[in-house]
Amino acid sequence: MKNIKNLLLHHIVLVIGIGIVTALVPSCDIVEEPYLVKVGTDGGTEPEEKVRKFLLEDFTGQQCPNCPKAAQEAQSLKAIYGEQLIVVSIHSGPFSVPDDSYTADFRTPEGTEIHDFYAPQGYPIGMVSRTVFGNSVLMLKDNWQYAVADQALLDAQAWITIENSYNTSTRKLDCTVETEFLEDLAGTYNVCVFILESGIISPQLTSQGKDENYEHNHMLRGSLNGAWGDPVGTDGTAVAGNKTSDTYSFTLPASWNAGHCEVVAFVYNTETLEIVQAEDEAI
């Protein structure tokens, strides 16, 4: 259990980090990560170290004028936490419905199912590893930094490895996801595998008006195993040292840029829905 002094120190590092990123980098730029020393439990930068990785899911839509500010907040946090933070932008809800001015339809069946389950009432809004912060799983963008900071204090309880094989001629993706539990955990667990795409140029309503050349990043494009995934192993139980492997196949639509796509996998408790580990890997 981390003591109060460590928690306060961690939040101080977070606030300083956000200030540095804001001062040095324009809000819409992609930031090379990380500018700061990692503030997670690893204390280093070695990729082999098993650290907690956490998911920030942002409910958004192209007709939401305040949603670009949430995307900027997510990018600022990504610049601080680097590979430990994985962002998923879910286009769903009333602001994502296309019309004559915003013709693109970025909704997905999986994104709509997740959105309708959590039923957000305002936008922009999001979730951090689907854990309760304050008194709600859903939280406004100004609270994301604190929820992410809390996640960074936790030790890794599971580890995920993703191996992608992509055929450029057939556009077929073969993906293998290996899950290892690092300790015994109560309850049962599912693994969920999403496909994201970044660098999508399409109109977006902003607080200054319509941006015809807005860049959408971390966009949920689909899932390899549905909105809620499959049980880890045969029955979803979490036993320390157990490793399971699942393989999925998916053909990317011609309109997707495979070079800008990535696979995101995460493991969550099927009773509490809290995510205990996440991972991403470029296609």
Beta strands, then each sheet from edge to edge (+ up, - down):
strand 1: 54-60
strand 2: 85-91
strand 3: 125-128
strand 4: 158-167
strand 5: 172-181
strand 6: 185-197
strand 7: 200-201
strand 8: 204-206
strand 9: 209-211
strand 10: 215-216
strand 11: 219-223
strand 12: 230-231
strand 13: 237-238
strand 14: 243-251
strand 15: 261-269
strand 16: 275-282
sheet 1: 2+ 1+ 3-
sheet 2: 4+ 5- 14+
sheet 3: 11+ 6- 12+
sheet 4: 11+ 6- 13+
sheet 5: 11+ 6- 15+ 16-
sheet 6: 7+ 10-
sheet 7: 8+ 9-
end
